[in-house]
Amino acid sequence: MLNLDASPHGEVAYFQINFVRYVKKWLLSGLWLCFSCQPDYRDLEPFGDNGLRVVIEMPAGSMDLFAFDGQSGDILPILKEGLQQSIDVLPFPANFGFVPGTSLDVSGNSAGTPVRIMVIGPDLPTGTLTETRLIGLLKVKEGGKEKQMLLATPLTTTDPEQPLQGFQDFLLYRDSLKRAVEDWFVFYRNLPDTQIIGWDDEKAALKVVQQAILRD
């Protein structure tokens, strides 16, 4: 029980304590509402009103690893012996995430691995849902297997001076980023047999998405 005397200092202290309690309660309520309004990524279609939907797992510049869990529908930290895993060499050169409503599982399993994608631009928090414009795709050979990583740019943060409308703009205006992405894939896991096969355009990237769309 707070013991206040009749001095104005006591009244001020009482006001400050209750104000802090109110703010904490308001913040917690807002946080709960934020989580309660979070969409179920499993219910989302790949395409929104204006572009390709992407859910961000790892923000640009980060090193901690997260992954979408198709069973629960949540984005969870990747753990090993109770500790979150991270990459050791280079931070992510772009926002890494997935295209909802897709699966690379040939059987069409909804809990399979969704199409992987990089979104260039400012870092976006884990769990962000954004609509994007496809730019192209990168082909990488890793562990004897070929992998494809799509590339996109956010519709709301396109550079007004040099807007990326497609793959040719990417080659023309983002050569340094192109080389940085290639270097990242070669060195981030430090596997000696990792090779960059090459790049393809936005039409090839769109084909990957269309072939992976989950059908009812």
URQUIFEN-V563101 format. One record per helix or strand of 2 or more residues. SS is the DSSP state (helix for helix, strand for strand). FROM is the first residue (numbers start at 1). LEN is the number of residues. If there is no record, write none. Layout:
# URQUIFEN-V563101
SS/FROM/LEN + SS/FROM/LEN
This chain:
# URQUIFEN-V563101
helix/8/29 + helix/41/3 + strand/52/7 + strand/66/4 + strand/74/4 + strand/79/2 + strand/83/2 + strand/95/5 + strand/115/6 + strand/129/14 + strand/145/10 + helix/167/7 + helix/175/13 + strand/195/7 + helix/202/11
